[in-house]
Amino acid sequence: MILELAPRIVVDPDIRFGKPIIKGTRVPVNLVVAKVAGGMSFTALVEEFDLSRDDIRAALAYAARLIEDEEIRLVA
């Protein structure tokens, strides 16, 4: 059973242990975000992982939504 979490982002229990992936691929969202954070260009990601620029943007948008509601509480 494939579950769509966001546009272009899905979970399939049979792929990558049910981690969020780019739809139609086996590329995990966390890998895309980590590569961009590490300085990899969109062009390099497109070529290396056979993604589109929209796939990369979707992964970044999904990650941003996940941390949007994150609350940090400082304990003194």
Wavefront OBJ file of the C-alpha trace (Angstrom):
o trace
v 0.000 0.000 0.000
v 1.520 3.301 -1.111
v 0.657 6.377 0.933
v 1.117 9.863 -0.535
v 2.407 12.198 2.183
v 2.792 15.271 0.013
v 3.022 16.057 -3.691
v 5.767 13.775 -5.113
v 6.499 12.271 -1.674
v 5.250 8.773 -0.847
v 5.758 5.926 1.585
v 5.803 2.325 0.398
v 6.469 -0.279 3.094
v 8.288 -2.393 0.487
v 10.783 0.351 -0.410
v 13.441 1.712 1.942
v 11.725 0.213 4.993
v 8.776 2.594 4.633
v 10.815 5.807 4.730
v 9.499 8.762 2.679
v 10.791 8.598 -0.892
v 10.444 10.566 -4.107
v 7.444 9.109 -5.966
v 8.445 6.720 -8.747
v 11.957 6.251 -7.359
v 13.762 4.547 -4.500
v 15.432 7.822 -3.491
v 14.720 8.738 0.149
v 13.744 12.293 1.010
v 16.368 12.470 3.768
v 19.124 11.680 1.251
v 18.029 14.498 -1.044
v 17.875 16.987 1.834
v 21.258 15.855 3.169
v 22.899 16.189 -0.254
v 21.535 19.726 -0.707
v 22.645 20.633 2.833
v 26.082 19.261 2.018
v 26.383 21.568 -0.966
v 25.390 19.286 -3.828
v 23.819 21.268 -6.641
v 20.380 20.601 -8.046
v 22.056 19.810 -11.372
v 24.268 17.168 -9.778
v 21.294 15.628 -7.942
v 19.276 15.516 -11.150
v 22.115 13.745 -12.945
v 23.172 11.361 -10.164
v 19.743 10.253 -8.944
v 17.628 10.794 -12.084
v 15.375 13.292 -10.302
v 13.708 16.436 -11.545
v 14.214 19.852 -9.998
v 10.573 19.656 -8.885
v 11.351 16.388 -7.060
v 14.148 18.125 -5.160
v 11.946 21.087 -4.307
v 9.221 18.705 -3.109
v 11.703 16.951 -0.788
v 12.825 20.281 0.662
v 9.235 21.486 1.086
v 8.277 18.240 2.826
v 11.231 18.550 5.215
v 10.357 22.187 5.916
v 6.773 21.224 6.791
v 8.032 18.555 9.190
v 10.073 21.032 11.206
v 7.609 23.905 10.904
v 5.739 22.863 14.041
v 8.819 21.774 15.952
v 8.951 23.334 19.381
v 12.163 23.702 21.341
v 11.889 24.155 25.075
v 14.935 25.365 26.915
v 15.428 24.026 30.408
v 17.560 26.111 32.715
l 1 2 3 4 5 6 7 8 9 10 11 12 13 14 15 16 17 18 19 20 21 22 23 24 25 26 27 28 29 30 31 32 33 34 35 36 37 38 39 40 41 42 43 44 45 46 47 48 49 50 51 52 53 54 55 56 57 58 59 60 61 62 63 64 65 66 67 68 69 70 71 72 73 74 75 76
